[in-house]
Amino acid sequence: MKAFHVIAKFLAHERAGKPVFGLMGDANLAFLGAFIEAEKGNYVGAVREGGAVSMAEGYARMSGEVGVASVTHGPALTNTLTELTEAARGRAPIVVIYGDTPTHNEHFQYFDSQAFARAAGAHYERVLTPELLVTTMRKAFLRARLDSVPVLLDIPFPLMKAELEWTPPALTHAAPQAIAPDTDAVDEALGLLMSAKRPFVLAGRGAVAAGARDAILALARKVNAPVLTSLLAKQLFEGEPENLGIHGTLSTPAAIEYMGEADVVLSLGASLNNWQTDHYQLLEGKQVIQSDIDPAAIAKFGPVAQAVVGDARLVSEAMVARLDEIGHEPRRAAYLEKIAQTPFRESRDLFVPHTGDGFVDMRHAALTLSEALPQGTVNITDVGRFCYSVWPHIDVTPGRWHYAGYFGSIGLGIAEGVGAALAVDDAPTVVWAGDGGSMQGLLEISTAVRAKAPLLVVVMNDQCYGAEYGKLQAVGWHAETSFLEWPSFAESAAGLGAETLRVTSAQELEAAAARVSAWSAEAVAGDARPLLIEVVADAHKVSIHPAVVPLEK
C-alpha cells in the first residue's frame, strides 16, 4: 500500500467522521483524494489556505477535539502564517498537515517549513522515514491535544509513494488534565485573601474550561468577594448577586467603583493581560494572587504577590475545603448587599441608540439580533473598532464564544465561524464582523454554503477601517482618510449562495430579528442556507477606543 493511502486511512481512523479542512495541491492531493474517495472521509475544501487553518481552529474551540487542516507546499504554507500565528497565540489544538517539496535541485517552491513553524509559534513534526509515518502522525495529534498548541506536520512529498503496510494504530485518547494545587501555596494564598478588606475574584477562560463556576462562587461567598470575569468568561456569573461583570477596559461603572476600592485580587484562569487590566493599572496598589494551570502564564503581564499553579476548579475547591476545615463562617459584608442592589452590572442595556437617518446603531443591532438567537448559540467575533459595540451587548454562553484576535488581525472571524458551525449541531453559530474584516474573509461564505453550515454572519458596515478612524485624528489627519466604498455585502454574499438582508432602519432591524429567529430553527434542522445580515452604520457615531488586539484568556 502506498504511503498516501496509509495517511488517508490514518485520518479516517482518527477523524471518525470529523472534518478535515484544506486546500489541495501537489503535496496533499494524493492522500486527500484517497481520504475522500476511498475512505469516504469528511473533507471541507476552503477558498484560502489560511481559511482552512482558521476553520480547523474554530472547530477545535467548539468541539473540544483536535482540529485538522491540510495545505500544500511553498506559497500555500506561507498563506497560513497569520492564521497559524493566531492559533499559536490562542493555544488552539490543531494539526496542519503539509508536505515538503520534491527533492529537485533548487525547487522553486522550497521553503524552510521548520523555521516557518518556529516563527509562527507552532510546534513542528517531520516524518523522517516511511516507517515512521504513523508514529509521527500519532505524536503530532497527541502533542496538539495535550499541549493545546498547533502542530505543523511535515510529510515530505518524496515519501508519498513509499510502500507500507497498514495496521490500524491504537490511538491515545487523552486530554489536558486538571492539576491539583500545592497545599502550602493554597494556605499562603488564603492567608493573603483572608486579610483583605475588600477582595474580589476574577475568573478567566481557564475557569470556564475547568467547569469552575460553582466552586468559584462557593469560594467567593466564603471570603466575601464579588466576582468578575475576563472577556472570554463573560456572563459566567450572570444573575448572581455577587456578579460585577467584566474586569478591564469593558467594565461597567459599578465594577469600576468597586475595583478602585479593592485591596486583594484572586485571579483564577485569567491571563491578566493588558486589556483585562488596562496595562496593569487596574491592579496597581493591590495584592494579586494569580492561579493558572500553566506556570508560564503567571506574572506574565505584571507582578503578583502569590502564585498557585493548578486547575481553577481544583484550586477553588481546595480553598473552600481548607476554610471548612478551620470552621470559617463569614458574616456577609455590607458592600455585597450594595452590589446586589446595583442595577446594570452587565452592560447590555447601558446605551441610548442613535438609529435613524438611514443608519443603525451597532449596539442596537447587536442587542436586537442577539436576543433573537436561541440559548446555546455559538458566538464568534472578528476584531476591530466594531467590537466595542458588540462585545458588551451580545448574549453569550460561556464556553461557546470566542474572538479571532490573539494576533490582532482582522479578517479571520468568518472562516473560524465556519469551523465552529460544523462543530455544534444543536444551535447555530453567529459571526460578528466589521466591514474591513468581512471584505477580507467574505469568500469563505461560499465554503459555508457548500458545507451547509448553520452560520449567520452579521457585518457591521460603517465603510471605514474603524481603528484607523480614531488614530488618524490623533495624529492630526482627517478621519475620512480611513473611508472605503465597499460593494454591498448583502449582494456579494448572495452571489456566493447565501441568504442575505440589508438593514438601514429600526424597522428593518426588527424584521431581520424576526427572520433570525425563524432561520435559527431551520438552520439547525439543515433546512436553511447560511444567512448574512449587513448592518449599515454611521462611521462618525461608532465608539472610539484603543485598537483591539485582545489577548490570551
C-alpha positions in Angstrom: 0.0 0.0 0.0 1.3 3.5 -0.9 2.1 5.9 1.9 -0.6 8.3 0.8 -3.2 5.5 1.3 -1.8 5.0 4.8 -2.2 8.7 5.6 -5.8 8.6 4.3 -6.6 5.6 6.4 -5.0 7.1 9.5 -7.1 10.3 9.0 -10.3 8.2 8.5 -9.4 6.2 11.7 -8.5 9.3 13.8 -11.3 11.6 12.5 -14.1 9.0 12.6 -16.4 11.3 10.6 -15.0 14.6 11.9 -13.9 17.1 9.2 -10.6 17.7 7.6 -10.4 21.3 6.3 -8.0 22.0 3.5 -6.9 23.2 0.1 -5.4 20.7 -2.4 -2.1 20.9 -4.1 0.8 18.6 -5.1 1.8 17.8 -1.6 -1.6 16.6 -0.3 -3.9 15.8 -3.1 -3.0 12.1 -3.2 -3.9 11.4 0.4 -6.8 13.9 0.4 -8.2 12.2 -2.7 -7.8 8.8 -1.0 -9.4 10.2 2.1 -12.4 11.5 0.2 -12.9 8.7 -2.3 -11.6 5.5 -0.8 -12.3 6.3 2.9 -15.4 8.4 2.4 -13.9 11.0 4.7 -15.4 14.3 5.7 -13.4 16.9 3.7 -14.3 20.6 3.7 -12.5 22.5 0.9 -11.7 26.1 1.8 -11.2 29.0 -0.6 -7.9 30.0 1.0 -5.2 28.1 2.9 -5.4 30.4 5.8 -9.2 30.0 5.8 -8.7 26.2 6.2 -6.5 26.8 9.3 -9.0 29.2 10.8 -11.8 26.6 10.2 -9.7 24.0 12.0 -9.3 26.4 14.9 -13.0 27.2 15.1 -13.8 23.5 15.0 -11.3 22.7 17.8 -12.5 25.5 20.1 -16.1 24.5 19.9 -15.8 20.7 19.7 -13.1 20.1 22.3 -11.4 17.9 19.7 -8.2 18.5 17.7 -8.9 20.5 14.5 -7.2 19.3 11.3 -6.2 21.3 8.2 -4.1 20.4 5.2 -2.2 22.6 2.7 0.5 22.0 0.1 4.0 23.4 0.0 5.5 26.8 -0.8 3.1 29.7 -1.1 0.3 27.6 0.2 2.1 27.3 3.5 3.1 31.0 3.6 -0.6 31.8 3.1 -1.3 30.4 6.5 1.2 32.5 8.5 -1.3 34.9 10.1 -3.8 32.2 10.9 -1.2 29.8 12.3 0.2 32.6 14.5 -3.3 33.3 15.7 -3.8 29.7 16.6 -0.4 29.5 18.4 -1.0 32.6 20.5 -4.5 31.4 21.4 -3.2 27.9 22.1 -5.6 26.1 19.8 -5.1 22.3 19.4 -4.8 21.9 15.7 -2.7 19.8 13.3 -1.8 21.3 9.9 -0.7 18.6 7.6 1.8 19.8 5.0 4.3 18.2 2.7 7.8 19.5 1.9 8.7 19.8 -1.8 10.1 17.1 -4.1 13.9 16.7 -3.8 14.7 18.6 -7.0 17.7 20.9 -7.1 16.5 24.4 -6.3 12.8 23.5 -6.3 11.1 26.8 -6.9 8.5 26.3 -4.1 11.0 25.1 -1.5 10.6 26.9 1.8 12.1 26.3 5.3 9.0 25.0 7.0 10.6 24.3 10.3 11.7 27.9 10.6 8.3 28.9 9.4 6.6 27.0 12.2 9.1 28.5 14.7 8.2 32.0 13.5 4.5 31.3 13.9 5.0 29.8 17.4 3.7 26.4 16.3 5.3 23.0 17.0 6.9 21.2 14.1 7.0 17.4 13.4 8.6 15.9 10.3 8.2 12.4 9.1 11.8 11.3 8.6 11.3 7.8 7.1 8.3 5.9 5.7 8.5 3.5 8.6 7.9 6.4 11.0 4.9 7.8 9.2 2.2 6.5 11.5 4.3 7.0 14.6 4.9 10.6 13.8 1.3 11.3 12.9 0.2 9.9 16.3 2.8 12.0 18.0 1.6 15.2 16.3 -2.1 14.6 17.2 -1.2 13.8 20.8 1.1 16.8 21.2 -1.6 19.1 19.8 -4.2 17.7 22.2 -2.1 17.6 25.4 -0.2 20.8 24.9 -3.1 22.8 23.4 -0.9 24.0 20.5 -0.9 24.0 16.7 1.4 21.4 15.2 2.8 21.7 11.7 3.1 18.1 10.5 5.5 17.8 7.6 5.1 14.7 5.4 7.7 15.3 2.6 6.4 14.8 -0.9 9.0 12.2 -1.8 7.6 9.8 0.9 4.1 9.7 -0.7 4.8 6.7 -2.9 6.7 4.6 -0.5 5.3 1.1 0.1 3.9 0.4 3.6 1.7 -2.0 5.4 -1.4 -0.6 7.2 -2.3 -1.7 10.6 -4.8 0.5 12.5 -2.9 2.1 15.3 -4.1 2.2 18.9 -4.8 5.9 19.3 -4.1 7.6 22.7 -7.3 9.3 23.7 -6.1 11.9 26.2 -7.0 15.4 27.0 -5.2 18.1 29.1 -5.6 17.1 32.7 -6.5 19.0 35.8 -3.6 19.9 38.1 -4.2 19.9 41.8 -2.6 22.8 43.7 0.2 22.6 46.2 -1.2 22.6 49.8 1.3 25.2 51.1 0.5 27.5 48.1 -3.2 27.3 48.9 -2.6 28.1 52.6 -0.4 31.1 51.7 -2.9 32.4 49.2 -5.8 32.0 51.7 -3.8 33.9 54.3 -3.5 36.9 52.0 -7.1 36.6 50.9 -8.5 36.4 54.4 -6.6 39.5 55.4 -8.3 41.5 52.7 -10.7 44.3 53.5 -12.2 44.3 50.0 -11.2 41.4 47.9 -12.6 40.2 44.6 -12.3 37.1 42.4 -11.5 37.3 38.7 -12.4 34.3 36.6 -11.0 33.8 33.1 -11.1 31.4 30.2 -9.3 28.7 32.2 -12.1 28.8 34.8 -14.7 28.2 32.0 -12.7 25.3 30.6 -12.3 23.8 34.1 -16.0 24.0 34.8 -15.2 26.0 37.9 -18.3 28.3 38.1 -19.9 26.8 41.2 -16.6 26.2 43.0 -15.6 29.8 42.5 -19.0 31.1 43.7 -18.7 29.0 46.8 -15.2 30.3 47.5 -16.2 33.9 46.8 -19.1 33.6 49.3 -16.7 32.2 51.9 -14.4 35.2 51.6 -17.0 38.0 51.0 -15.7 38.6 47.5 -17.7 39.8 44.5 -16.9 38.0 41.2 -15.8 39.5 37.9 -14.7 37.8 34.6 -12.4 38.2 31.7 -14.0 38.9 28.4 -14.0 35.3 27.3 -15.6 34.3 30.6 -18.3 36.9 30.1 -21.7 36.1 31.7 -20.2 33.2 33.7 -21.8 34.5 36.9 -24.7 36.4 35.3 -27.7 36.6 37.7 -25.7 36.0 40.8 -25.9 38.8 43.5 -22.1 39.0 43.7 -21.6 39.5 39.9 -19.9 42.7 38.7 -19.4 41.6 35.0 -16.3 42.1 33.0 -13.0 43.3 34.5 -10.9 45.6 32.3 -11.5 48.2 29.7 -15.1 47.0 29.2 -16.1 47.2 32.9 -19.3 48.9 33.9 -19.4 51.9 36.3 -20.5 49.6 39.1 -17.5 47.3 38.6 -15.1 50.2 38.3 -16.3 51.7 41.6 -15.6 48.5 43.5 -12.4 47.7 41.7 -11.0 51.1 42.8 -11.6 50.3 46.4 -10.4 46.6 46.3 -7.1 45.6 48.0 -6.7 41.9 47.2 -7.5 40.1 43.9 -7.7 36.4 43.3 -7.3 35.6 39.6 -8.4 32.1 38.5 -7.5 31.0 35.0 -7.2 34.6 33.7 -4.1 35.9 32.0 -4.3 39.5 33.5 -3.3 40.8 30.1 -3.3 44.5 29.1 -6.9 44.6 28.1 -8.1 42.9 31.3 -6.0 45.2 33.5 -5.6 48.4 31.4 -1.9 47.7 31.1 -1.9 46.6 34.8 -3.1 50.0 36.0 -6.3 48.5 37.4 -4.3 46.2 39.6 -1.9 48.9 40.8 -1.6 49.0 44.6 -3.5 45.7 45.0 -2.2 42.3 46.3 -2.6 39.9 43.4 -3.0 36.2 43.8 -2.7 34.5 40.4 -3.6 30.9 39.8 -3.2 29.2 36.4 -2.8 25.7 35.1 0.3 26.9 33.1 3.2 28.2 35.3 4.4 30.3 32.3 1.2 32.4 32.5 1.8 33.6 36.0 3.2 37.1 36.3 3.5 37.4 32.5 1.9 40.8 32.4 2.7 42.2 35.8 3.8 41.4 39.4 1.9 39.1 41.6 2.1 38.6 45.4 1.3 34.9 45.4 1.2 32.2 42.8 -0.8 29.0 42.8 -0.3 26.6 39.9 -3.4 24.5 39.4 -6.8 24.0 37.7 -9.3 26.7 38.6 -11.9 24.3 39.9 -9.5 22.3 42.0 -7.8 25.4 43.4 -11.2 26.9 44.4 -12.4 23.6 45.9 -9.1 23.2 47.9 -9.5 26.7 49.3 -13.1 26.1 50.3 -12.1 22.7 51.9 -9.4 24.4 53.9 -11.8 27.1 55.1 -14.3 24.4 56.1 -11.6 22.6 57.9 -10.9 25.6 60.2 -14.6 26.3 60.6 -14.6 29.6 58.9 -18.1 31.0 58.6 -18.1 34.7 57.4 -20.7 37.4 58.1 -21.9 38.7 54.8 -20.3 42.1 54.1 -22.4 45.2 53.7 -20.7 46.0 50.4 -22.0 42.8 48.9 -25.6 43.8 49.7 -24.9 47.1 48.0 -23.6 45.3 44.9 -26.6 43.0 44.8 -28.9 46.0 44.7 -26.9 47.8 42.0 -28.6 47.8 38.5 -26.8 47.4 35.2 -24.0 45.2 36.5 -23.8 43.7 33.0 -23.7 46.4 30.3 -26.0 45.1 27.6 -28.6 47.9 28.2 -26.2 50.8 29.1 -26.8 52.9 26.0 -29.3 55.0 24.2 -29.5 54.0 20.5 -28.9 56.6 17.8 -30.5 54.6 15.0 -32.0 56.8 12.3 -31.4 58.8 9.1 -30.5 55.6 7.1 -28.1 54.3 9.7 -28.3 51.7 12.6 -26.5 51.9 15.9 -24.2 48.9 16.0 -25.1 48.4 19.7 -28.8 48.4 18.9 -28.2 45.8 16.1 -26.0 43.6 18.3 -28.5 43.6 21.2 -31.6 43.1 19.0 -30.2 40.3 16.8 -28.5 38.6 19.8 -31.9 38.5 21.6 -33.4 36.8 18.5 -30.9 33.9 18.7 -31.6 30.8 20.8 -29.8 29.9 24.0 -26.5 28.0 23.3 -25.8 29.9 20.1 -22.1 29.9 19.3 -20.7 33.5 19.1 -17.5 34.2 17.2 -16.3 37.8 16.6 -13.7 39.2 14.3 -11.8 42.2 15.7 -11.8 45.9 15.1 -13.5 49.0 16.4 -16.9 47.5 16.0 -16.1 45.0 18.8 -16.7 47.7 21.5 -20.3 48.0 20.1 -20.8 44.2 20.0 -18.9 42.6 23.0 -20.9 44.3 25.8 -24.3 43.9 24.1 -24.5 40.3 22.9 -25.8 37.4 25.0 -23.3 34.6 25.1 -23.0 31.1 26.6 -19.6 30.8 28.4 -17.5 28.1 26.5 -19.5 28.8 23.3 -17.9 32.0 22.4 -14.6 33.2 21.1 -12.9 36.0 19.3 -10.4 35.7 16.5 -8.0 38.3 17.7 -5.0 36.9 19.5 -2.6 38.3 16.9 -4.7 41.4 16.3 -5.5 40.6 12.7 -8.9 41.4 11.2 -10.4 39.0 8.6 -10.2 35.7 10.4 -13.6 35.6 12.0 -15.8 34.3 9.1 -13.5 31.3 8.4 -13.3 30.5 12.1 -17.1 30.7 12.3 -17.4 28.1 9.5 -15.4 25.6 11.5 -17.3 26.4 14.7 -20.6 25.9 13.0 -19.6 22.5 11.8 -18.6 21.5 15.4 -22.0 22.2 17.0 -25.2 20.6 15.8 -27.8 21.8 18.4 -27.5 25.6 17.8 -26.5 28.0 15.1 -23.2 29.9 15.0 -23.1 33.7 14.6 -20.1 35.6 13.4 -19.9 39.3 14.2 -17.5 41.2 11.9 -16.6 44.7 10.7 -16.7 45.7 7.1 -12.9 45.6 6.6 -12.6 42.1 8.1 -15.7 40.9 6.3 -14.2 42.0 2.9 -11.1 40.0 3.7 -12.9 36.9 4.8 -16.1 37.1 2.7 -15.1 34.4 0.2 -15.4 31.7 2.9 -19.1 32.3 2.8 -19.0 30.1 -0.2 -17.4 27.3 1.9 -20.2 27.7 4.5 -22.8 27.3 1.6 -21.1 24.2 0.2 -20.7 22.7 3.7 -24.3 23.6 4.6 -23.1 25.2 7.8 -25.7 26.7 10.2 -23.9 30.1 10.0 -25.1 33.6 10.5 -22.7 36.5 9.6 -23.5 40.0 10.9 -21.5 42.6 9.1 -21.2 45.9 10.9 -20.6 48.1 7.8 -19.6 51.7 8.5 -17.5 51.8 5.3 -14.2 52.6 7.0 -11.3 51.0 8.9 -12.5 51.9 12.3 -9.4 51.7 14.5 -7.6 53.9 11.9 -10.5 56.4 12.1 -9.5 57.4 15.6 -5.8 57.1 15.1 -5.7 59.3 12.1 -7.5 62.0 14.1 -4.9 61.5 16.9 -2.0 62.4 14.6 -3.9 65.4 13.1 -5.3 63.9 9.9 -8.9 63.6 8.7 -10.8 60.6 9.9 -12.3 60.3 6.4 -9.0 59.1 5.1 -9.9 55.8 6.5 -13.2 55.6 4.5 -13.6 53.0 1.7 -16.6 52.5 -0.6 -17.3 48.8 -0.4 -19.8 47.0 -2.7 -22.9 45.8 -0.9 -22.0 42.9 1.4 -25.6 41.6 1.1 -25.4 41.5 -2.7 -21.9 40.0 -2.7 -22.8 37.2 -0.2 -26.0 36.5 -2.3 -23.7 35.9 -5.2 -21.8 33.4 -3.1 -25.0 31.5 -2.4 -26.1 32.9 1.0 -29.4 34.3 2.1 -29.0 38.0 2.8 -30.6 41.0 4.4 -29.6 44.7 4.4 -30.6 46.7 7.5 -30.7 50.6 7.4 -33.5 51.4 9.9 -35.1 50.3 13.1 -38.0 48.7 11.2 -35.6 46.7 9.0 -33.7 45.6 12.1 -36.9 44.3 13.7 -37.7 42.4 10.5 -34.2 41.0 10.4 -34.5 39.8 14.1 -37.8 38.0 13.2 -36.0 36.3 10.3 -33.1 35.3 12.5 -35.5 33.7 15.0 -37.1 31.6 12.3 -33.9 30.9 10.4 -32.2 29.6 13.6 -34.6 26.6 13.8 -34.4 26.0 10.1 -30.6 26.1 10.1 -30.1 23.6 12.9 -32.6 21.3 11.1 -30.5 21.6 7.9 -33.2 23.4 6.0 -31.6 26.9 5.6 -28.7 28.4 3.7 -26.1 30.5 5.6 -27.5 34.0 6.3 -25.6 37.3 6.1 -27.1 40.5 7.5 -25.4 43.7 6.5 -26.0 46.5 9.1 -25.4 49.9 7.7 -23.8 52.2 10.4 -22.6 55.8 10.6 -18.8 55.8 11.0 -19.0 59.1 12.9 -21.2 57.6 15.6 -19.2 54.5 16.5 -17.4 54.4 19.8 -13.7 55.1 19.5 -11.5 53.0 21.7 -7.8 51.9 21.6 -7.1 49.4 18.9 -8.2 45.9 19.6 -5.5 43.2 20.0 -7.1 41.1 22.7 -5.3 38.5 24.4 -4.9 35.3 25.8 -7.7 34.3 28.2 
